[in-house]
Amino acid sequence: MDDPSLIQSQKMSCHGEDIILKEKIREDLPVSIECKTSATGFSRTYATMDQAIRQTEALAASKPVTPIGIIQQDGHEPLAVVRFEDFINIFLPSQSNQREDDHEIH
């Protein structure tokens, strides 16, 4: 990406998305991003990811394996947790390949 203005962070306490994606980016990354930070409030989520990472590192796999933590609180749907870098590595290439497939001439 040559133009950093295509992705912007929103000021704290503003309404709407925390990360503003311009349409050119949203074509390849069709997501809406909400950001939260906490000194210790996500400890169990991080413990789940740490365990997924340790288990992934212990595998004897010939291909890279991405650790994913699945969490669920009573009364809520399950959530998949991935490291941000893994999210980008998984999601963006698949979107790029999909767009190429959409433009092929048959």
DSSP file (Angstrom, degrees, kcal/mol; ACC not computed):
  #  RESIDUE AA STRUCTURE BP1 BP2  ACC     N-H-->O    O-->H-N    N-H-->O    O-->H-N    TCO  KAPPA ALPHA  PHI   PSI    X-CA   Y-CA   Z-CA
    1    1 A M              0   0    0      0, 0.0    24,-0.0     0, 0.0     0, 0.0   0.000 360.0 360.0 360.0 123.7    0.0    0.0    0.0
    2    2 A D        +     0   0    0      1,-0.2     0, 0.0     2,-0.0     0, 0.0   0.617 360.0  63.9 -93.4 -14.7    1.5    3.3   -1.1
    3    3 A D    >   -     0   0    0      1,-0.1     3,-1.9     2,-0.0     4,-0.2  -0.877  56.9-171.1-118.8  99.9   -1.0    5.7    0.5
    4    4 A P  G >  S+     0   0    0      0, 0.0     3,-1.2     0, 0.0    -1,-0.1   0.668  81.0  74.5 -64.5 -14.8   -1.1    5.6    4.3
    5    5 A S  G 3  S+     0   0    0      1,-0.2     3,-0.1     3,-0.1    17,-0.0   0.605  78.0  76.4 -73.2  -8.6   -4.2    7.8    4.2
    6    6 A L  G <  S+     0   0    0     -3,-1.9    16,-2.8     1,-0.2     2,-0.4   0.710 100.1  42.2 -74.1 -19.4   -6.3    4.8    3.1
    7    7 A I  E <  S+A   21   0A   0     -3,-1.2     2,-0.3    14,-0.2    14,-0.2  -0.990  75.4 169.2-128.3 122.4   -6.2    3.4    6.6
    8    8 A Q  E     -A   20   0A   0     12,-2.5    12,-3.8    -2,-0.4     2,-0.3  -0.971  29.5-127.7-133.7 147.2   -6.8    5.8    9.5
    9    9 A S  E     -A   19   0A   0     -2,-0.3    10,-0.2    10,-0.2     2,-0.2  -0.737  26.5-126.7 -92.7 145.7   -7.4    5.4   13.2
   10   10 A Q        -     0   0    0      8,-3.3     3,-0.1    -2,-0.3     2,-0.1  -0.564  29.9-100.0 -86.1 151.2  -10.3    7.2   14.8
   11   11 A K    >   -     0   0    0     -2,-0.2     3,-1.7     1,-0.1    -1,-0.1  -0.410  51.1 -89.3 -68.1 147.5  -10.0    9.4   17.8
   12   12 A M  T 3  S+     0   0    0      1,-0.2    -1,-0.1    -2,-0.1     3,-0.1  -0.270 110.9  19.2 -59.0 145.2  -10.9    7.8   21.2
   13   13 A S  T 3  S+     0   0    0      1,-0.3    -1,-0.2    -3,-0.1     2,-0.2   0.440  90.9 131.7  71.6   5.6  -14.5    8.2   22.2
   14   14 A C    <   -     0   0    0     -3,-1.7    -1,-0.3     1,-0.1     2,-0.2  -0.562  61.5-110.5 -79.3 151.8  -15.7    9.0   18.7
   15   15 A H  S    S+     0   0    0     -2,-0.2     2,-0.2    -3,-0.1    -1,-0.1  -0.511  76.7  26.4 -80.5 150.9  -18.7    7.0   17.4
   16   16 A G  S    S-     0   0    0     -2,-0.2    -6,-0.0    -6,-0.0     4,-0.0  -0.520 104.3  -1.0  99.4-165.6  -18.3    4.4   14.7
   17   17 A E        -     0   0    0     -2,-0.2    17,-0.2     1,-0.1     3,-0.1  -0.223  50.4-145.2 -62.3 146.6  -15.4    2.2   13.6
   18   18 A D  S    S+     0   0    0     15,-2.0    -8,-3.3     1,-0.2     2,-0.5   0.795  93.1  44.4 -81.3 -30.8  -12.0    2.6   15.4
   19   19 A I  E    S-AB   9  33A   0     14,-1.1     2,-0.6   -10,-0.2    14,-0.5  -0.970  81.5-149.2-116.1 119.8  -10.1    1.9   12.2
   20   20 A I  E     -A    8   0A   0    -12,-3.8   -12,-2.5    -2,-0.5     2,-0.5  -0.791  12.3-167.0 -92.9 119.6  -11.3    3.8    9.1
   21   21 A L  E     -A    7   0A   0     -2,-0.6   -14,-0.2   -14,-0.2     2,-0.1  -0.922  15.8-134.9-107.2 125.7  -10.8    1.9    5.9
   22   22 A K    >>  -     0   0    0    -16,-2.8     4,-2.4    -2,-0.5     3,-1.2  -0.408  32.3-103.8 -71.2 156.9  -11.2    3.8    2.6
   23   23 A E  H 3> S+     0   0    0      1,-0.3     4,-1.7     2,-0.2     5,-0.1   0.821 119.6  62.2 -54.6 -36.0  -13.2    1.9   -0.1
   24   24 A K  H 34 S+     0   0    0      1,-0.2     4,-0.4     2,-0.2    -1,-0.3   0.881 112.7  37.1 -59.5 -37.6  -10.0    1.0   -2.0
   25   25 A I  H X> S+     0   0    0     -3,-1.2     4,-2.0   -19,-0.2     3,-1.3   0.887 110.5  59.9 -78.7 -41.8   -8.8   -1.0    1.0
   26   26 A R  H 3< S+     0   0    0     -4,-2.4    -2,-0.2     1,-0.3    -1,-0.2   0.742  93.1  68.2 -63.4 -22.0  -12.2   -2.3    2.0
   27   27 A E  T 3< S+     0   0    0     -4,-1.7    -1,-0.3    -5,-0.2    -2,-0.2   0.900 114.3  28.3 -59.7 -39.6  -12.4   -4.0   -1.4
   28   28 A D  T <4 S+     0   0    0     -3,-1.3    -2,-0.2    -4,-0.4    -1,-0.2   0.674 132.5  37.2 -93.5 -21.1   -9.6   -6.3   -0.3
   29   29 A L     <  -     0   0    0     -4,-2.0     2,-2.3     2,-0.1    -1,-0.2  -0.670  68.9-176.3-132.7  76.5  -10.3   -6.2    3.4
   30   30 A P        +     0   0    0      0, 0.0     2,-0.3     0, 0.0    -4,-0.1  -0.435  42.6 115.8 -80.1  72.8  -14.1   -6.2    3.9
   31   31 A V        -     0   0    0     -2,-2.3     2,-0.4     2,-0.0   -10,-0.1  -0.884  58.4-138.0-134.0 163.5  -14.1   -5.8    7.7
   32   32 A S        -     0   0    0     -2,-0.3     2,-0.5   -12,-0.1   -12,-0.1  -0.998  26.7-150.4-122.0 127.4  -15.2   -3.4   10.4
   33   33 A I  B     -B   19   0A   0    -14,-0.5   -15,-2.0    -2,-0.4   -14,-1.1  -0.875  16.1-177.0-112.9 125.5  -12.6   -3.1   13.2
   34   34 A E        -     0   0    0     -2,-0.5     2,-0.4   -17,-0.2   -17,-0.1  -0.968  16.1-154.9-112.9 131.3  -13.4   -2.2   16.8
   35   35 A C        +     0   0    0     -2,-0.4     2,-0.3     2,-0.0    -2,-0.0  -0.884  13.9 177.7-112.6 139.5  -10.4   -1.8   19.1
   36   36 A K        -     0   0    0     -2,-0.4     2,-0.3     2,-0.0    -2,-0.0  -0.979   6.8-166.7-134.0 148.3  -10.2   -2.3   22.9
   37   37 A T        +     0   0    0     -2,-0.3     2,-0.3     4,-0.0     3,-0.1  -0.986  11.1 167.0-134.0 147.8   -7.4   -2.1   25.3
   38   38 A S        -     0   0    0     -2,-0.3     4,-0.2     1,-0.1    -2,-0.0  -0.968  37.3-133.3-158.0 142.2   -7.1   -3.2   29.0
   39   39 A A  S    S-     0   0    0     -2,-0.3    -1,-0.1     1,-0.1     0, 0.0   0.912 102.2 -14.7 -65.0 -42.0   -4.3   -3.7   31.4
   40   40 A T  S >  S+     0   0    0     -3,-0.1     3,-1.6     2,-0.0    -1,-0.1   0.390 104.4 105.1-141.2  -0.7   -5.6   -7.1   32.6
   41   41 A G  T 3  S+     0   0    0      1,-0.3     3,-0.2     2,-0.1     4,-0.1   0.624  85.2  47.2 -66.9 -13.7   -9.2   -7.5   31.4
   42   42 A F  T 3> S+     0   0    0     -4,-0.2     4,-2.5     1,-0.1     3,-0.3   0.090  73.0 122.1-111.7  21.9   -8.3  -10.0   28.6
   43   43 A S  H <> S+     0   0    0     -3,-1.6     4,-2.3     1,-0.2     5,-0.2   0.871  74.7  48.0 -55.6 -44.0   -6.1  -12.3   30.6
   44   44 A R  H  > S+     0   0    0      2,-0.2     4,-2.0     1,-0.2    -1,-0.2   0.866 110.7  52.0 -68.8 -34.6   -8.1  -15.4   29.9
   45   45 A T  H  > S+     0   0    0     -3,-0.3     4,-2.2     2,-0.2    -2,-0.2   0.933 111.9  46.1 -65.0 -45.0   -8.2  -14.7   26.2
   46   46 A Y  H  X S+     0   0    0     -4,-2.5     4,-2.9     1,-0.2    -2,-0.2   0.865 109.9  54.4 -66.0 -35.4   -4.5  -14.3   26.1
   47   47 A A  H  X S+     0   0    0     -4,-2.3     4,-2.1    -5,-0.2    -1,-0.2   0.898 107.9  50.6 -63.6 -39.3   -4.0  -17.4   28.2
   48   48 A T  H  X S+     0   0    0     -4,-2.0     4,-2.2     2,-0.2    -2,-0.2   0.931 112.7  45.6 -62.7 -45.6   -6.1  -19.3   25.6
   49   49 A M  H  X S+     0   0    0     -4,-2.2     4,-2.8     2,-0.2    -2,-0.2   0.905 109.5  54.8 -65.6 -40.8   -3.9  -17.9   22.7
   50   50 A D  H  X S+     0   0    0     -4,-2.9     4,-2.5     1,-0.2    -1,-0.2   0.907 109.8  47.6 -58.6 -41.1   -0.7  -18.7   24.6
   51   51 A Q  H  X S+     0   0    0     -4,-2.1     4,-2.6     2,-0.2    -1,-0.2   0.917 111.2  50.3 -66.0 -43.0   -1.9  -22.3   24.9
   52   52 A A  H  X S+     0   0    0     -4,-2.2     4,-2.2     1,-0.2    -2,-0.2   0.896 111.6  49.2 -61.4 -39.7   -2.8  -22.5   21.2
   53   53 A I  H  X S+     0   0    0     -4,-2.8     4,-2.6     2,-0.2    -2,-0.2   0.933 111.2  48.6 -65.4 -46.6    0.6  -21.1   20.3
   54   54 A R  H  X S+     0   0    0     -4,-2.5     4,-1.4     1,-0.2    -2,-0.2   0.916 112.9  48.1 -60.1 -43.2    2.4  -23.6   22.6
   55   55 A Q  H  X S+     0   0    0     -4,-2.6     4,-0.5     1,-0.2    -1,-0.2   0.886 111.4  50.1 -65.2 -38.6    0.4  -26.5   21.1
   56   56 A T  H >< S+     0   0    0     -4,-2.2     3,-1.1     1,-0.2     5,-0.2   0.910 109.0  51.5 -65.0 -42.7    1.1  -25.2   17.5
   57   57 A E  H 3< S+     0   0    0     -4,-2.6    -1,-0.2     1,-0.2    -2,-0.2   0.782 106.2  56.2 -65.5 -26.3    4.9  -25.0   18.3
   58   58 A A  H 3< S+     0   0    0     -4,-1.4    -1,-0.2    -5,-0.2    -2,-0.2   0.589  86.8 103.2 -82.0 -10.7    4.8  -28.6   19.6
   59   59 A L  S << S-     0   0    0     -3,-1.1     2,-0.9    -4,-0.5     6,-0.1  -0.410  70.1-138.5 -72.7 147.2    3.4  -30.0   16.3
   60   60 A A        +     0   0    0     -2,-0.1     2,-0.3     2,-0.0    -1,-0.1  -0.655  47.2 158.1-100.2  73.5    5.6  -31.8   13.9
   61   61 A A        -     0   0    0     -2,-0.9     4,-0.1    -5,-0.2    -2,-0.0  -0.780  43.4-151.8-104.4 142.7    4.0  -30.1   10.8
   62   62 A S  S    S+     0   0    0     -2,-0.3    -1,-0.1     2,-0.1     3,-0.0   0.713  86.3  48.6 -82.5 -20.7    5.6  -29.8    7.4
   63   63 A K  S    S-     0   0    0      1,-0.0    -2,-0.1     0, 0.0     2,-0.0  -0.840 103.7 -88.1-114.5 154.9    3.6  -26.6    6.7
   64   64 A P        -     0   0    0      0, 0.0     2,-0.4     0, 0.0    -2,-0.1  -0.350  41.6-151.7 -60.0 140.3    3.1  -23.5    8.9
   65   65 A V        -     0   0    0     -4,-0.1    -6,-0.1    -9,-0.1    -4,-0.0  -0.965   5.3-139.7-118.4 130.9    0.2  -23.9   11.3
   66   66 A T        -     0   0    0     -2,-0.4     2,-0.3    20,-0.0   -13,-0.0  -0.789  16.3-132.4 -93.3 123.3   -1.7  -20.9   12.6
   67   67 A P        -     0   0    0      0, 0.0    16,-0.4     0, 0.0     2,-0.4  -0.565  26.8-176.9 -74.1 136.0   -2.8  -20.9   16.2
   68   68 A I        -     0   0    0     -2,-0.3     2,-0.5    14,-0.1    14,-0.2  -1.000  14.2-152.0-133.9 131.9   -6.4  -19.9   16.8
   69   69 A G  E     -C   81   0B   0     12,-2.6    12,-3.4    -2,-0.4     2,-0.5  -0.892   6.8-156.3-102.0 132.8   -8.1  -19.6   20.2
   70   70 A I  E     +C   80   0B   0     -2,-0.5     2,-0.3    10,-0.2    10,-0.2  -0.945  18.3 178.7-107.9 123.5  -11.9  -20.2   20.3
   71   71 A I  E     -C   79   0B   0      8,-2.5     8,-3.0    -2,-0.5     2,-0.3  -0.899   8.0-179.4-123.5 152.6  -13.6  -18.5   23.3
   72   72 A Q        -     0   0    0     -2,-0.3     2,-0.4     6,-0.2     5,-0.1  -0.954  12.5-157.6-153.5 133.6  -17.2  -18.4   24.4
   73   73 A Q    >   -     0   0    0      4,-0.3     3,-2.2    -2,-0.3    -2,-0.0  -0.867  45.2 -87.4-104.9 143.9  -19.0  -16.7   27.2
   74   74 A D  T 3  S+     0   0    0     -2,-0.4     3,-0.1     1,-0.3    -1,-0.1  -0.208 116.0  18.6 -50.5 133.8  -22.4  -18.0   28.4
   75   75 A G  T 3  S+     0   0    0      1,-0.3     2,-0.3    -3,-0.0    -1,-0.3   0.496 112.1  90.7  83.4   4.0  -25.2  -16.4   26.3
   76   76 A H  S <  S-     0   0    0     -3,-2.2    -1,-0.3     3,-0.0     3,-0.1  -0.901  79.9-102.6-129.9 158.2  -22.9  -15.3   23.5
   77   77 A E        -     0   0    0     -2,-0.3    -4,-0.3     1,-0.1    -6,-0.1  -0.426  48.4 -92.9 -75.2 154.4  -21.7  -16.8   20.3
   78   78 A P        -     0   0    0      0, 0.0     2,-0.4     0, 0.0    -6,-0.2  -0.333  39.5-151.2 -65.1 149.1  -18.1  -18.3   20.1
   79   79 A L  E     -C   71   0B   0     -8,-3.0    -8,-2.5    -3,-0.1     2,-0.5  -0.948   6.9-138.0-121.9 144.4  -15.3  -16.0   18.9
   80   80 A A  E     -C   70   0B   0     -2,-0.4     2,-0.5   -10,-0.2   -10,-0.2  -0.889  18.5-159.2-100.3 130.9  -12.1  -17.0   17.1
   81   81 A V  E     +C   69   0B   0    -12,-3.4   -12,-2.6    -2,-0.5     2,-0.3  -0.947  16.9 167.1-114.2 125.9   -9.0  -15.2   18.3
   82   82 A V        -     0   0    0     -2,-0.5   -14,-0.1   -14,-0.2     2,-0.1  -0.949  42.8 -96.3-131.8 155.0   -6.0  -14.9   16.1
   83   83 A R     >  -     0   0    0    -16,-0.4     4,-2.5    -2,-0.3     5,-0.2  -0.430  38.7-118.2 -65.7 147.3   -2.8  -12.8   16.3
   84   84 A F  H  > S+     0   0    0      1,-0.2     4,-2.3     2,-0.2     5,-0.2   0.899 114.0  52.0 -57.7 -44.1   -3.1   -9.6   14.2
   85   85 A E  H  > S+     0   0    0      1,-0.2     4,-2.5     2,-0.2    -1,-0.2   0.898 110.2  49.2 -60.7 -40.2   -0.2  -10.6   11.9
   86   86 A D  H  > S+     0   0    0      2,-0.2     4,-2.4     1,-0.2     5,-0.3   0.904 108.0  54.8 -65.0 -40.5   -1.8  -14.0   11.3
   87   87 A F  H  X S+     0   0    0     -4,-2.5     4,-3.0     1,-0.2     5,-0.4   0.937 111.4  44.1 -56.3 -48.6   -5.1  -12.4   10.5
   88   88 A I  H  X S+     0   0    0     -4,-2.3     4,-1.7     1,-0.2    -2,-0.2   0.923 113.8  50.3 -63.6 -44.9   -3.4  -10.2    7.8
   89   89 A N  H  < S+     0   0    0     -4,-2.5    -1,-0.2    -5,-0.2    -2,-0.2   0.838 119.3  37.0 -65.2 -32.8   -1.4  -13.1    6.4
   90   90 A I  H  X S+     0   0    0     -4,-2.4     4,-1.0    -5,-0.2    -2,-0.2   0.918 122.6  39.5 -82.4 -46.9   -4.5  -15.3    6.2
   91   91 A F  H  X S+     0   0    0     -4,-3.0     4,-1.9    -5,-0.3    -3,-0.2   0.929 111.1  50.2 -78.0 -48.1   -7.1  -12.8    5.1
   92   92 A L  H  X S+     0   0    0     -4,-1.7     4,-2.4    -5,-0.4     5,-0.2   0.913 109.1  49.8 -64.8 -44.2   -5.4  -10.5    2.6
   93   93 A P  H  > S+     0   0    0      0, 0.0     4,-2.5     0, 0.0    -1,-0.2   0.908 111.0  50.6 -61.4 -37.6   -3.9  -13.2    0.4
   94   94 A S  H  X S+     0   0    0     -4,-1.0     4,-2.1     1,-0.2    -2,-0.2   0.876 110.8  49.0 -67.9 -34.5   -7.3  -14.9    0.1
   95   95 A Q  H  X S+     0   0    0     -4,-1.9     4,-2.2     2,-0.2    -1,-0.2   0.900 111.0  49.9 -69.2 -39.8   -9.0  -11.7   -0.8
   96   96 A S  H  X S+     0   0    0     -4,-2.4     4,-1.9     2,-0.2    -2,-0.2   0.917 112.1  47.5 -63.7 -43.7   -6.4  -10.9   -3.5
   97   97 A N  H  X S+     0   0    0     -4,-2.5     4,-2.3     1,-0.2    -1,-0.2   0.889 110.4  52.8 -64.6 -39.1   -6.7  -14.4   -5.0
   98   98 A Q  H  X S+     0   0    0     -4,-2.1     4,-2.2     1,-0.2    -2,-0.2   0.916 108.4  49.9 -62.4 -43.1  -10.5  -14.1   -5.0
   99   99 A R  H  X S+     0   0    0     -4,-2.2     4,-1.0     1,-0.2    -1,-0.2   0.887 109.8  50.8 -64.8 -38.4  -10.3  -10.8   -6.8
  100  100 A E  H >< S+     0   0    0     -4,-1.9     3,-0.5     1,-0.2     4,-0.5   0.909 109.9  50.3 -63.3 -41.8   -8.0  -12.3   -9.4
  101  101 A D  H >< S+     0   0    0     -4,-2.3     3,-1.0     1,-0.2    -2,-0.2   0.883 106.6  55.7 -63.0 -38.4  -10.4  -15.2   -9.9
  102  102 A D  H 3< S+     0   0    0     -4,-2.2    -1,-0.2     1,-0.2    -2,-0.2   0.775 109.2  47.6 -64.7 -25.9  -13.3  -12.7  -10.4
  103  103 A H  T << S+     0   0    0     -4,-1.0    -1,-0.2    -3,-0.5    -2,-0.2   0.435  82.7 117.7 -98.8  -0.1  -11.5  -11.0  -13.2
  104  104 A E    <   -     0   0    0     -3,-1.0     2,-0.5    -4,-0.5    -3,-0.0  -0.404  63.4-129.4 -67.3 143.9  -10.4  -14.1  -15.2
  105  105 A I              0   0    0      1,-0.1    -1,-0.1    -2,-0.1    -2,-0.1  -0.839 360.0 360.0 -95.3 126.6  -11.9  -14.3  -18.7
  106  106 A H              0   0    0     -2,-0.5    -1,-0.1     0, 0.0    -2,-0.0   0.396 360.0 360.0-105.9 360.0  -13.5  -17.6  -19.4
